[in-house]
Amino acid sequence: MRPLFAILILLFSFIQHAFGQAEESKLATSQLPTFPESWSGNWTGTLDIFNGKGKVQSVEMTVEIYKIDTSREGRYTFGLIYGSKEQDWRPYELVPVSPEKGVWKVDEKNSIAMESYFFGPKLLCWFTVQGSRILCTYEKTSEDTMIFEVISGTETAVSTTGNTKVGEEEIPEVKTFPCSVFQRAVLKKK
C-alpha cells in the first residue's frame, strides 16, 4: 500500500508542477508584444530587384510601422519609402479586420485597401493589378531584422498540364504562372 501511496503523491506533484508551468508559460505568452505592436519602428535597408538575367536595380527602402495615437480601432502607419520621402513615399495604414484570424488590410488611402494575412512570422498580401499577379511578404526574423520580398508576373498561365487520367488516377489540371520580377530587402530596425 505504501509504494502505491508514494507513486500517487509523486504523480500528483508532477501534475501540479506541469500545470503551474503551463499557466506561467500562458501568462508570459499573453504578455508578449503582438503583431503589429512588436513590429513598430523604422526598418531600413537596400531593396534588390532581380529578373532572369540577375540583379537589375537596387534602391534604399524603409518600412515605417507605428501605432496611430488617435485610432480607436488599432490602426498603424505602414509607410513604404523608396529612396527618400521626397522621391517615393507611400503613407499606407495597417487596419485590423479580424486580428484573431490573422486578417488585416493595407489601406493605401486612395480607395485601394487590400486584405493581408499575418500567418506565423509573415504578413502576406497577394493581389492582381493591371494584368500582374503580385505576392508581397514581410517577415520579422529577429528583434532587429525584417525580410521584405515581392514576387510578380503576369496573370496569364504559361502552361497547362494534367487534366487527364493515368492508369486509375485522375490527374487534375495544373496551370503554371510566370515569374518576371523578384525583389528582396533585408531591413534593419533603426
Backbone bond lengths (Angstrom), bond angles and torsions (degrees), N, CA, C in turn:
res aa  C-N    CA-C-N  psi(-1)  N-CA   C-N-CA  omega(-1)  CA-C   N-CA-C  phi
1 M - - - 1.444 - - 1.522 110.85 -
2 R 1.360 116.47 -39.60 1.455 119.46 -179.00 1.524 112.42 -62.29
3 P 1.353 120.44 -43.72 1.466 119.43 179.02 1.533 111.15 -60.41
4 L 1.323 118.21 -39.74 1.463 121.15 179.60 1.527 110.16 -64.63
5 F 1.325 117.09 -41.47 1.453 121.37 178.90 1.529 110.62 -64.05
6 A 1.324 117.27 -41.82 1.471 121.86 178.63 1.529 110.45 -63.92
7 I 1.323 117.33 -40.82 1.474 121.71 178.70 1.525 109.86 -64.05
8 L 1.343 116.76 -42.91 1.465 120.01 179.25 1.530 111.41 -63.48
9 I 1.324 117.69 -40.76 1.470 120.96 177.94 1.523 109.94 -63.68
10 L 1.328 117.92 -44.67 1.461 121.60 178.39 1.530 110.76 -62.11
11 L 1.326 116.73 -43.67 1.462 121.39 179.54 1.524 110.35 -62.95
12 F 1.333 117.13 -44.47 1.458 121.01 178.84 1.526 110.44 -62.09
13 S 1.335 118.16 -42.47 1.471 122.48 179.18 1.527 110.47 -63.22
14 F 1.323 116.37 -41.97 1.471 121.32 179.13 1.533 110.48 -62.54
15 I 1.326 117.66 -46.15 1.470 122.06 -179.36 1.526 109.77 -63.66
16 Q 1.331 116.94 -42.49 1.463 120.84 179.81 1.533 110.13 -63.08
17 H 1.328 117.34 -42.82 1.460 122.38 179.22 1.535 110.71 -64.09
18 A 1.327 116.61 -45.87 1.467 121.23 179.99 1.526 110.81 -62.77
19 F 1.327 117.12 -42.42 1.466 121.02 178.98 1.525 110.33 -63.68
20 G 1.322 117.17 -41.63 1.468 121.24 178.42 1.512 111.63 -62.44
21 Q 1.340 117.76 -42.00 1.456 120.86 178.56 1.524 110.86 -66.19
22 A 1.323 118.28 -39.76 1.465 121.78 178.93 1.520 110.09 -62.83
23 E 1.343 117.27 -41.14 1.464 120.68 179.35 1.526 110.76 -67.13
24 E 1.364 117.17 -40.50 1.460 120.11 177.72 1.522 110.36 -63.30
25 S 1.322 116.96 -43.48 1.462 121.54 179.07 1.522 110.87 -62.37
26 K 1.327 116.17 -42.60 1.470 121.40 179.38 1.521 109.93 -63.07
27 L 1.323 117.72 -42.90 1.451 122.28 179.49 1.526 110.12 -65.27
28 A 1.332 117.17 -45.06 1.464 120.69 179.89 1.520 110.83 -62.55
29 T 1.329 117.36 -41.63 1.462 121.41 179.51 1.509 110.97 -65.21
30 S 1.336 117.72 -40.18 1.458 119.90 -178.66 1.522 111.36 -69.09
31 Q 1.335 118.25 -19.24 1.459 121.05 -179.81 1.518 112.09 -93.52
32 L 1.335 118.69 -7.18 1.455 121.12 178.06 1.521 109.74 -71.30
33 P 1.355 117.07 144.84 1.457 118.53 176.13 1.531 109.81 -64.05
34 T 1.310 115.98 142.95 1.452 120.40 -177.54 1.517 110.52 -111.03
35 F 1.314 115.79 175.15 1.454 121.41 176.63 1.514 108.32 -72.27
36 P 1.292 120.00 137.38 1.465 128.99 -1.94 1.524 114.86 -91.02
37 E 1.333 116.89 1.46 1.468 120.34 -177.95 1.530 112.02 -53.21
38 S 1.328 117.15 -46.46 1.466 120.34 -177.14 1.528 112.31 -72.94
39 W 1.326 117.41 -7.53 1.462 121.84 178.08 1.529 111.69 -98.69
40 S 1.335 118.15 -1.13 1.464 121.54 -176.05 1.522 111.72 -58.75
41 G 1.344 114.63 141.34 1.458 120.89 176.74 1.510 111.56 135.80
42 N 1.325 115.32 -177.35 1.463 122.70 173.80 1.523 108.44 -100.52
43 W 1.306 116.70 126.89 1.462 123.84 -179.66 1.528 107.02 -114.56
44 T 1.329 116.86 117.80 1.463 121.16 -171.64 1.517 111.24 -126.70
45 G 1.344 114.78 144.70 1.462 120.28 177.14 1.514 110.62 -179.00
46 T 1.329 115.84 -163.39 1.465 122.22 -179.06 1.513 109.42 -110.59
47 L 1.334 115.72 127.36 1.460 122.08 175.74 1.520 107.83 -90.83
48 D 1.329 116.60 119.54 1.468 122.31 176.36 1.519 108.27 -100.51
49 I 1.332 116.55 134.48 1.463 122.76 -177.08 1.528 108.49 -116.26
50 F 1.345 115.43 127.19 1.460 122.10 -175.00 1.524 111.15 -122.79
51 N 1.331 115.39 150.58 1.465 121.49 164.74 1.524 106.76 -131.47
52 G 1.311 118.05 -166.84 1.463 121.17 -177.15 1.515 114.57 -62.46
53 K 1.321 118.18 -17.06 1.466 122.08 179.96 1.522 112.65 -92.63
54 G 1.345 117.03 -9.26 1.463 120.88 -178.56 1.502 111.72 121.92
55 K 1.347 115.76 -160.09 1.462 120.37 -178.91 1.529 109.14 -72.01
56 V 1.340 115.75 128.47 1.459 120.37 -178.46 1.528 112.51 -112.02
57 Q 1.346 116.94 -17.00 1.457 118.70 -178.41 1.519 109.63 -165.04
58 S 1.319 115.89 152.94 1.469 123.12 172.02 1.518 107.85 -135.18
59 V 1.325 116.35 141.17 1.461 121.31 178.84 1.528 108.45 -146.47
60 E 1.333 115.54 141.71 1.459 119.43 175.97 1.520 108.92 -68.60
61 M 1.328 116.67 143.14 1.461 119.92 178.28 1.515 110.52 -143.56
62 T 1.329 114.59 156.32 1.462 122.51 176.79 1.522 108.58 -138.31
63 V 1.331 115.64 140.62 1.462 121.85 170.24 1.524 106.14 -113.42
64 E 1.340 116.44 122.79 1.464 122.49 179.72 1.526 108.90 -105.29
65 I 1.322 117.01 122.58 1.466 121.32 178.40 1.530 108.46 -129.24
66 Y 1.340 115.50 114.62 1.462 120.75 178.99 1.515 110.11 -144.86
67 K 1.333 117.04 144.34 1.462 121.05 175.08 1.519 108.95 -65.90
68 I 1.322 115.94 136.68 1.451 120.87 176.84 1.525 107.00 -87.26
69 D 1.327 116.40 112.22 1.470 121.65 -173.69 1.521 113.20 -55.73
70 T 1.322 117.45 -35.09 1.462 119.98 -175.66 1.523 112.76 -85.46
71 S 1.337 117.71 -1.91 1.463 120.82 -176.28 1.517 111.14 -85.25
72 R 1.320 116.06 121.21 1.464 120.38 176.46 1.517 111.33 -85.70
73 E 1.312 117.09 -15.92 1.464 119.26 -177.07 1.523 113.52 -97.27
74 G 1.330 118.68 4.29 1.461 120.89 175.65 1.518 114.05 87.98
75 R 1.320 117.64 29.55 1.470 121.18 177.78 1.528 110.53 -73.24
76 Y 1.330 114.29 151.14 1.457 122.33 174.33 1.518 108.66 -129.04
77 T 1.349 116.29 149.17 1.459 117.72 169.04 1.519 106.65 -66.67
78 F 1.309 116.52 149.90 1.465 121.57 177.11 1.529 106.28 -144.70
79 G 1.339 114.04 59.92 1.459 120.54 -174.45 1.513 112.12 -79.14
80 L 1.322 115.36 138.12 1.464 121.93 173.85 1.525 107.65 -114.00
81 I 1.324 116.13 130.09 1.457 121.75 178.93 1.518 107.88 -123.60
82 Y 1.328 115.90 125.64 1.466 121.50 176.18 1.522 107.23 -113.17
83 G 1.326 116.46 118.88 1.462 120.46 -173.88 1.515 108.32 80.01
84 S 1.323 117.02 -97.82 1.465 122.47 177.28 1.524 108.64 -137.62
85 K 1.335 116.48 169.43 1.468 120.17 178.41 1.525 110.75 -61.44
86 E 1.314 116.64 -31.85 1.461 120.09 178.62 1.531 111.10 -70.19
87 Q 1.323 117.75 -31.82 1.467 121.74 -178.57 1.528 112.39 -80.56
88 D 1.328 117.06 -53.42 1.470 120.39 -174.81 1.522 109.77 -159.20
89 W 1.325 116.27 97.14 1.460 122.37 179.48 1.514 108.41 -118.88
90 R 1.322 115.97 126.66 1.463 122.33 179.31 1.532 108.14 -117.15
91 P 1.326 117.97 94.18 1.477 121.65 -174.91 1.532 112.72 -81.75
92 Y 1.320 115.79 67.34 1.455 121.36 -179.12 1.526 110.13 -75.73
93 E 1.337 115.12 171.71 1.465 121.58 173.31 1.517 109.60 -130.37
94 L 1.326 115.18 148.58 1.454 122.89 175.90 1.524 107.26 -101.93
95 V 1.332 116.75 120.88 1.459 122.59 -172.56 1.529 109.94 -117.36
96 P 1.339 118.28 127.41 1.462 119.35 177.21 1.529 110.89 -70.69
97 V 1.331 116.23 134.39 1.469 122.66 175.15 1.527 107.64 -110.94
98 S 1.319 116.70 -63.86 1.474 124.09 172.96 1.522 107.18 -140.42
99 P 1.330 117.87 74.84 1.467 120.22 -176.21 1.526 113.50 -55.18
100 E 1.339 117.12 -32.68 1.472 119.97 179.75 1.523 111.57 -65.42
101 K 1.336 117.87 -19.70 1.467 122.90 176.39 1.521 111.35 -105.40
102 G 1.342 116.74 2.55 1.455 121.12 179.81 1.519 114.05 82.72
103 V 1.345 118.10 15.82 1.465 120.38 -175.82 1.528 110.51 -100.97
104 W 1.330 115.12 125.75 1.458 124.59 178.32 1.519 107.91 -132.89
105 K 1.317 117.73 173.76 1.466 122.45 170.91 1.516 108.43 -130.77
106 V 1.325 115.22 141.63 1.454 120.98 168.73 1.519 105.40 -97.56
107 D 1.319 115.44 111.62 1.460 122.30 -177.73 1.519 108.16 -96.48
108 E 1.342 115.69 113.62 1.459 120.11 -179.40 1.530 111.78 -81.79
109 K 1.325 116.84 -1.86 1.459 124.00 176.68 1.532 112.57 59.46
110 N 1.334 115.46 33.12 1.466 120.63 177.51 1.527 110.25 -142.50
111 S 1.315 117.94 24.36 1.463 128.73 -176.12 1.526 112.76 90.46
112 I 1.333 118.38 -5.64 1.470 121.68 175.27 1.524 108.41 -99.14
113 A 1.332 116.50 122.89 1.467 122.95 174.96 1.513 106.95 -138.82
114 M 1.326 117.01 116.29 1.459 121.81 -172.88 1.525 111.71 -110.21
115 E 1.345 115.22 128.24 1.457 119.60 175.21 1.530 108.25 -59.27
116 S 1.326 114.75 138.86 1.453 122.57 177.48 1.522 106.82 -133.97
117 Y 1.313 116.25 154.01 1.462 120.72 -171.17 1.519 109.97 -128.19
118 F 1.326 115.85 122.94 1.456 121.45 176.50 1.520 107.79 -96.46
119 F 1.334 116.07 100.78 1.463 123.10 -179.27 1.522 107.82 -119.89
120 G 1.335 115.95 124.61 1.462 119.72 -179.94 1.515 109.77 59.54
121 P 1.334 117.60 -125.75 1.467 119.38 -179.59 1.526 113.80 -93.46
122 K 1.357 118.53 7.07 1.465 120.04 -171.21 1.518 113.76 -121.58
123 L 1.334 114.40 144.16 1.452 122.46 167.27 1.525 105.56 -101.15
124 L 1.341 117.01 123.32 1.461 122.85 -174.82 1.519 110.22 -118.74
125 C 1.324 116.25 137.92 1.459 121.45 175.49 1.530 106.95 -138.19
126 W 1.342 116.69 119.63 1.461 122.57 -175.36 1.516 107.46 -124.35
127 F 1.338 116.45 120.94 1.461 119.81 -174.33 1.522 110.57 -150.98
128 T 1.315 115.45 169.66 1.463 121.31 173.48 1.522 108.34 -121.75
129 V 1.318 115.50 146.78 1.458 121.43 176.59 1.529 108.31 -154.05
130 Q 1.306 116.23 131.14 1.456 123.64 176.45 1.533 112.52 46.19
131 G 1.325 116.11 46.83 1.461 121.01 176.09 1.517 115.86 82.17
132 S 1.338 117.75 2.56 1.471 120.95 178.44 1.515 110.32 -111.97
133 R 1.331 114.95 142.85 1.463 123.50 174.67 1.521 106.05 -101.78
134 I 1.357 117.21 127.50 1.466 121.02 -173.22 1.531 110.19 -131.52
135 L 1.322 115.94 133.39 1.460 122.55 174.18 1.522 107.52 -120.02
136 C 1.347 116.26 119.00 1.467 122.57 176.39 1.527 108.02 -108.87
137 T 1.323 116.83 134.16 1.462 120.64 176.59 1.524 110.03 -130.87
138 Y 1.325 114.57 141.90 1.455 122.92 174.62 1.522 105.07 -124.66
139 E 1.334 117.09 126.57 1.466 119.93 -179.34 1.521 109.66 -133.92
140 K 1.324 115.39 120.18 1.461 120.64 175.68 1.528 106.81 -84.06
141 T 1.342 116.39 111.69 1.460 120.38 -175.74 1.519 113.27 -96.78
142 S 1.334 117.21 -14.94 1.465 122.09 174.02 1.522 107.13 -159.25
143 E 1.311 117.20 -179.60 1.475 120.10 -178.84 1.523 112.22 -61.31
144 D 1.345 116.92 -25.72 1.464 118.29 -176.43 1.534 113.83 -124.65
145 T 1.344 118.32 15.55 1.467 120.57 -178.98 1.525 111.10 -134.22
146 M 1.327 115.01 132.72 1.460 122.66 175.21 1.530 107.89 -128.80
147 I 1.333 116.45 138.28 1.459 121.77 175.20 1.525 107.66 -106.42
148 F 1.316 116.08 126.66 1.463 123.00 176.92 1.523 107.16 -112.33
149 E 1.341 117.37 128.79 1.462 121.45 178.29 1.518 110.96 -137.34
150 V 1.328 114.95 146.69 1.450 122.62 175.86 1.527 107.53 -133.12
151 I 1.331 115.72 131.04 1.465 122.22 173.59 1.515 106.07 -120.21
152 S 1.339 117.08 128.86 1.460 118.70 -179.81 1.529 111.10 -141.57
153 G 1.321 113.48 155.31 1.462 122.37 177.90 1.514 107.96 -173.19
154 T 1.317 116.80 176.54 1.460 119.73 -177.35 1.525 111.11 -73.47
155 E 1.334 114.72 160.25 1.467 121.52 178.06 1.523 111.93 -78.24
156 T 1.316 118.10 -10.08 1.452 122.34 -176.70 1.527 110.24 -86.40
157 A 1.318 116.16 126.62 1.464 120.75 -179.88 1.535 110.47 -64.34
158 V 1.334 115.96 141.75 1.469 119.87 176.13 1.516 111.45 -90.97
159 S 1.334 116.77 -19.13 1.466 119.73 175.83 1.516 110.12 -156.72
160 T 1.331 114.84 154.31 1.455 122.47 174.58 1.514 106.60 -132.54
161 T 1.322 116.38 122.31 1.465 121.17 -179.55 1.523 108.57 -129.46
162 G 1.315 116.18 177.74 1.457 120.84 -178.11 1.513 110.26 79.27
163 N 1.339 116.68 -141.99 1.458 123.28 -179.23 1.532 110.90 56.79
164 T 1.309 114.41 48.59 1.464 120.36 -177.09 1.529 109.35 -150.84
165 K 1.280 115.12 -175.86 1.464 121.56 176.67 1.526 107.74 -124.00
166 V 1.325 116.30 129.85 1.462 121.78 176.98 1.521 106.06 -119.83
167 G 1.337 115.54 108.97 1.460 120.11 -173.03 1.514 108.53 64.18
168 E 1.321 116.54 -122.64 1.465 121.37 178.63 1.536 112.32 -96.20
169 E 1.334 116.45 -4.63 1.464 120.23 -174.62 1.527 111.82 -90.84
170 E 1.351 115.69 128.32 1.456 121.83 173.56 1.530 107.99 -82.02
171 I 1.313 116.47 121.15 1.461 121.45 -179.30 1.537 108.43 -98.16
172 P 1.337 117.65 123.64 1.463 119.56 -179.24 1.530 111.39 -73.85
173 E 1.307 115.22 159.77 1.463 120.49 174.63 1.521 108.99 -72.54
174 V 1.327 116.24 136.60 1.462 122.44 178.46 1.521 108.35 -126.52
175 K 1.339 115.09 124.70 1.462 120.83 176.10 1.524 108.63 -104.69
176 T 1.323 115.57 137.21 1.456 121.72 178.27 1.523 108.31 -110.57
177 F 1.344 115.29 133.73 1.458 120.84 -178.56 1.520 109.72 -110.48
178 P 1.327 116.92 145.78 1.468 120.05 -176.49 1.523 112.62 -77.67
179 C 1.311 115.66 150.75 1.466 122.59 168.87 1.520 105.92 -107.62
180 S 1.313 116.75 124.42 1.462 119.07 -179.91 1.524 112.75 -110.75
181 V 1.346 116.90 -26.78 1.463 120.42 -179.60 1.525 109.30 -141.71
182 F 1.332 114.87 140.17 1.464 121.86 173.76 1.520 106.60 -128.58
183 Q 1.340 116.43 130.48 1.465 121.77 178.44 1.514 108.45 -122.58
184 R 1.342 115.75 142.50 1.466 119.43 -179.69 1.522 109.93 -149.45
185 A 1.340 114.56 135.33 1.472 120.54 174.88 1.511 109.08 -135.82
186 V 1.335 115.62 137.16 1.460 122.03 169.86 1.518 105.07 -99.56
187 L 1.325 116.54 112.45 1.463 121.93 -175.10 1.520 110.66 -105.50
188 K 1.313 116.06 137.03 1.464 122.00 179.03 1.520 109.30 -110.00
189 K 1.318 115.88 140.36 1.469 121.09 179.43 1.517 109.83 -73.25
190 K 1.322 115.16 131.14 1.480 121.36 -179.31 1.506 109.99 -106.11
